[in-house]
Amino acid sequence: MRRRHFETLRPLCLVCDARAPLAVSSAIREEGGDLIEGILACSNDACRREYPVIDGIPILVGPIRAWLAANPLQVLQRDDLSAEVESLIGDALGGGSAFDTLRQHTGIYAGDHYGGAPHALLDHVPSSDGPAIDIGCATGGTTFGIAERVSDLTLGVDLNFAMLRVASRALREGRVRYARRRVGLVYDRVDQAVNLPARDRADFWCCDAAALPFAEGTFALAASLNVIDCAAAPQQALAELARMLRGGGAAVVATPYDWAPTATPVENWIGGHSQRGPHGGASEPLLRALLAAQGLEIVSEEEHVRWRVRLHDRSSVDYDVHVVRARKGVS
């Protein structure tokens, strides 16, 4: 956690009634201006809720006990094993295990973000004075790309700690390290240097898109790139995006509407069901209406942007992404 980001963005406690600012209560390990391991605590004496900082990533989630209980593998998984031993563990645990799923998803996003060409959606993100937030940043490649378009700080947030660990290594070491699936349970270790011209302006925090620890109007630019159809509460995530955006600020929302009940309860989908309704089950008009209801005026949109994601050597998925650029009104 970069001290500069923490002091500028001033995150708030997610559970106390006072929404008091957080403070560093324990700095166990620091490197330069970064807190690598420590504890943040609510400054309200009646609350004092604690939030851990692990591998340079603060975990700012309200139900912290429940989140840690549900995600111990993400937080505690080692990343210093040899490729051979990691492969043996993968074979032993088998396909469909939590370990295999985590490796697959992390490798898919890391390959998408650092595999060569810039991410397909970065061309749709405007320049800004900042600060900026990349909501659902995954392994962080889009955050670094946005940081190049912003003259101020850029923050990437995601709930997947394993993916954030890839981003944090890129931030602090200028390298990415992940397992790239070749076929079945066969993975190749990728360990490579990455050129990130604006990494001094970036940081990564573990946060829930539907409950973000920031005051209203904190950011001048907010991006939500291919994440609302992965969120448990997409409407609340859009409301949070709008709440944190300052008047006149820009927003970019992109999604292929790839709804799945394992990620989002059907009743929370934006379209994709109830085709007997006025929109015939379409998602696009509902997204436009939700943005307008949050005070976001659509500036431009493109309904068909190709996003190709590699799954393994013989498989990839082509998504047709709807991209909307909007601006928050000045009250």
Secondary structure, DSSP 8 states (H G I E B T S, - for coil): -BHHHHHHH--B-SSSTT--BEEEEEEEEEETTEEEEEEEEES-TTT--EEEEETTEEEE-SSHHHHHHH-HHHHH--S-S-HHHHHHHHHHH-TTSHHHHHHHHHHHHHHHHHSSS--TTGGGS--BSS-EEEET-TTSHHHHHHHTTBSS-EEEEES-HHHHHHHHHHHHHSEEEEEEEEETTEEEEEEEE---TTGGGEEEEEEBTTB----TT-EEEEEEES-GGGSS-HHHHHHHHHHHEEEEEEEEEEE-----TTTS-GGG-SSSS-TTSTTTT-SHHHHHHHHHHTTEEEEEEEEEEEEEEEEETTEEEEEEEEEEEEEE---
